[in-house]
Amino acid sequence: MSSPASPRPLTVALLGGGTVGSQVARIITENAHDLSERVGASVVLTAVAVRDASKERPGIPTGLLTDDAAKVAASGADIVVEVMGGIEPARSLILSAMEHGSSVVTANKALLAADGATLYEAADRNGVDLYFEAAVAGAIPLLRPLRESLAGDQVTKVLGIVNGTTNFMLTKMDEEGVDYDDVFAEADALGYLESDPSLDIDGHDAAAKAAILAELAFHTRVTLDDVYCEGISQVTADDIRAAQQMGFVIKLLAVAERAADGVIVRVHPTMLPRSHPLAAVRGAFNAVFVEAEAAGEVMFYGRGAGGAPTASAVLGDVVTAARNKVSGGHGPGESTYSNLPVLPIGAAVTRYYVNLAVADRPGVLASIASAFADNGVSIQVVRQDGHGDEAGLIVRTHLASDAALRATVDHLSQLDTVKRVLGVMRVEGEAGA
């Protein structure tokens, strides 16, 4: 009997040859034999589209470099990998690749959060796959477990440290007492900040990832515009000190949660008890904590950025898409059957920390307690700081809606016993929260 013919080689084309793209190219070329064994057919890199094809790029054979990204996208490669970033021309190139029969692997969180629906629809229309494990938390295997391993469960909440730069900065502020301006300068010197630092500092990078996580977790279409976003630039040394004294640590969290009548997605600085698993995530590491009805609490931890870690996630998707090509199958498409409304931040219910500079005179505490009570916010703990001109009160609340807390803060700002509202921060991770 004659043996079956070997499957034809599978072709892979790259859009982008920077930090991540060069690592993807290196792994494909150096690990060709292993990839072939895992896929069931040889995997061949055919082209790498870059802005400047004359520039030497370690890890990428010179003969594969081209500055004609449109030609690469339309080449009909079995798999097109997009690691360029940004909305355009990435979106147009991905759509062209799909129209020419290519499955697509992308690490483009900004595009997925802004217009993932268009990509999903094009993949379905053209009978190809769309994978994007590398778009959130780098090397951490996170999106596939959400989309597949927990598909039979009901996720109730996702808490994530998904931006390594801000976690590095907040860790330094907590552990070394470094001021915000100094730690910003250090992060910049180390190359941790995006070319536009606001993407990190103002929470936009984390918000894009939160939208992707929420859509997968709750089977509801969520875009970047649906995510409430607040950065870390207003976190002060006083906030850090107060958190330490109460047994908390401050993290920039992406939070996606299922409420009674919809989904709420938010990114903001958050106080976490030091006993919470996410509180121990230090430096530039990422971690995502998932709460589900049957599975309970599950945490994913690892390096969330960098060329090699991100390339690892990209190659995992390449292998999956290649196996589908060999078997003639397809991966899961968009799942938005729940179609839950995305609710505004005012509907969020959590606990709060409020730091007040107050007049040191009789009746202050009573007037402040009354402001909380009048707006339906119950006080859990009050601590006084200082005396005289330096008098202050730190208040932690029981569960309350964000809208009620905002009304309380407005009320406090109008009291003659309150000099200034110094800080307001949400508190997560306490029992019953």
HELIX and SHEET records of a PDB file:
HELIX    1   1 THR A   19  GLU A   30  1                                  12    
HELIX    2   2 ALA A   32  VAL A   39  1                                   8    
HELIX    3   3 THR A   62  LEU A   64  5                                   3    
HELIX    4   4 ALA A   69  ALA A   73  1                                   5    
HELIX    5   5 ALA A   90  GLU A   99  1                                  10    
HELIX    6   6 LYS A  109  ASN A  126  1                                  18    
HELIX    7   7 GLU A  133  ALA A  135  5                                   3    
HELIX    8   8 LEU A  143  ARG A  144  1                                   2    
HELIX    9   9 PRO A  145  SER A  149  3                                   5    
HELIX   10  10 GLY A  164  GLU A  176  1                                  13    
HELIX   11  11 TYR A  180  ALA A  189  1                                  10    
HELIX   12  12 SER A  198  ILE A  201  1                                   4    
HELIX   13  13 HIS A  204  PHE A  218  1                                  15    
HELIX   14  14 LEU A  224  ASP A  226  5                                   3    
HELIX   15  15 ALA A  237  GLN A  245  1                                   9    
HELIX   16  16 PRO A  277  ALA A  280  5                                   4    
HELIX   17  17 GLY A  307  SER A  327  1                                  21    
HELIX   18  18 ILE A  345  ALA A  347  5                                   3    
HELIX   19  19 VAL A  364  ASP A  374  1                                  11    
HELIX   20  20 GLY A  388  GLU A  390  5                                   3    
HELIX   21  21 ASP A  402  SER A  413  1                                  12    
SHEET    1   A 6 LEU A  65  THR A  66  0                                        
SHEET    2   A 6 VAL A  43  ALA A  49  1                                        
SHEET    3   A 6 LEU A  10  LEU A  15  1                                        
SHEET    4   A 6 ILE A  79  GLU A  82  1                                        
SHEET    5   A 6 SER A 103  THR A 106  1                                        
SHEET    6   A 6 LEU A 130  TYR A 131  1                                        
SHEET    1   B 6 TYR A 228  CYS A 229  0                                        
SHEET    2   B 6 GLY A 262  PRO A 273  1                                        
SHEET    3   B 6 PHE A 248  ALA A 259 -1                                        
SHEET    4   B 6 VAL A 155  ILE A 161 -1                                        
SHEET    5   B 6 PHE A 285  ALA A 292 -1                                        
SHEET    6   B 6 GLY A 296  ARG A 303 -1                                        
SHEET    1   C 6 TYR A 228  CYS A 229  0                                        
SHEET    2   C 6 GLY A 262  PRO A 273  1                                        
SHEET    3   C 6 VAL A 418  VAL A 427  1                                        
SHEET    4   C 6 VAL A 349  VAL A 358 -1                                        
SHEET    5   C 6 GLY A 392  THR A 397 -1                                        
SHEET    6   C 6 ILE A 379  ASP A 385 -1                                        
SHEET    1   D 5 TYR A 228  CYS A 229  0                                        
SHEET    2   D 5 GLY A 262  PRO A 273  1                                        
SHEET    3   D 5 VAL A 418  VAL A 427  1                                        
SHEET    4   D 5 VAL A 349  VAL A 358 -1                                        
SHEET    5   D 5 ALA A 400  SER A 401 -1                                        
END                                                                             
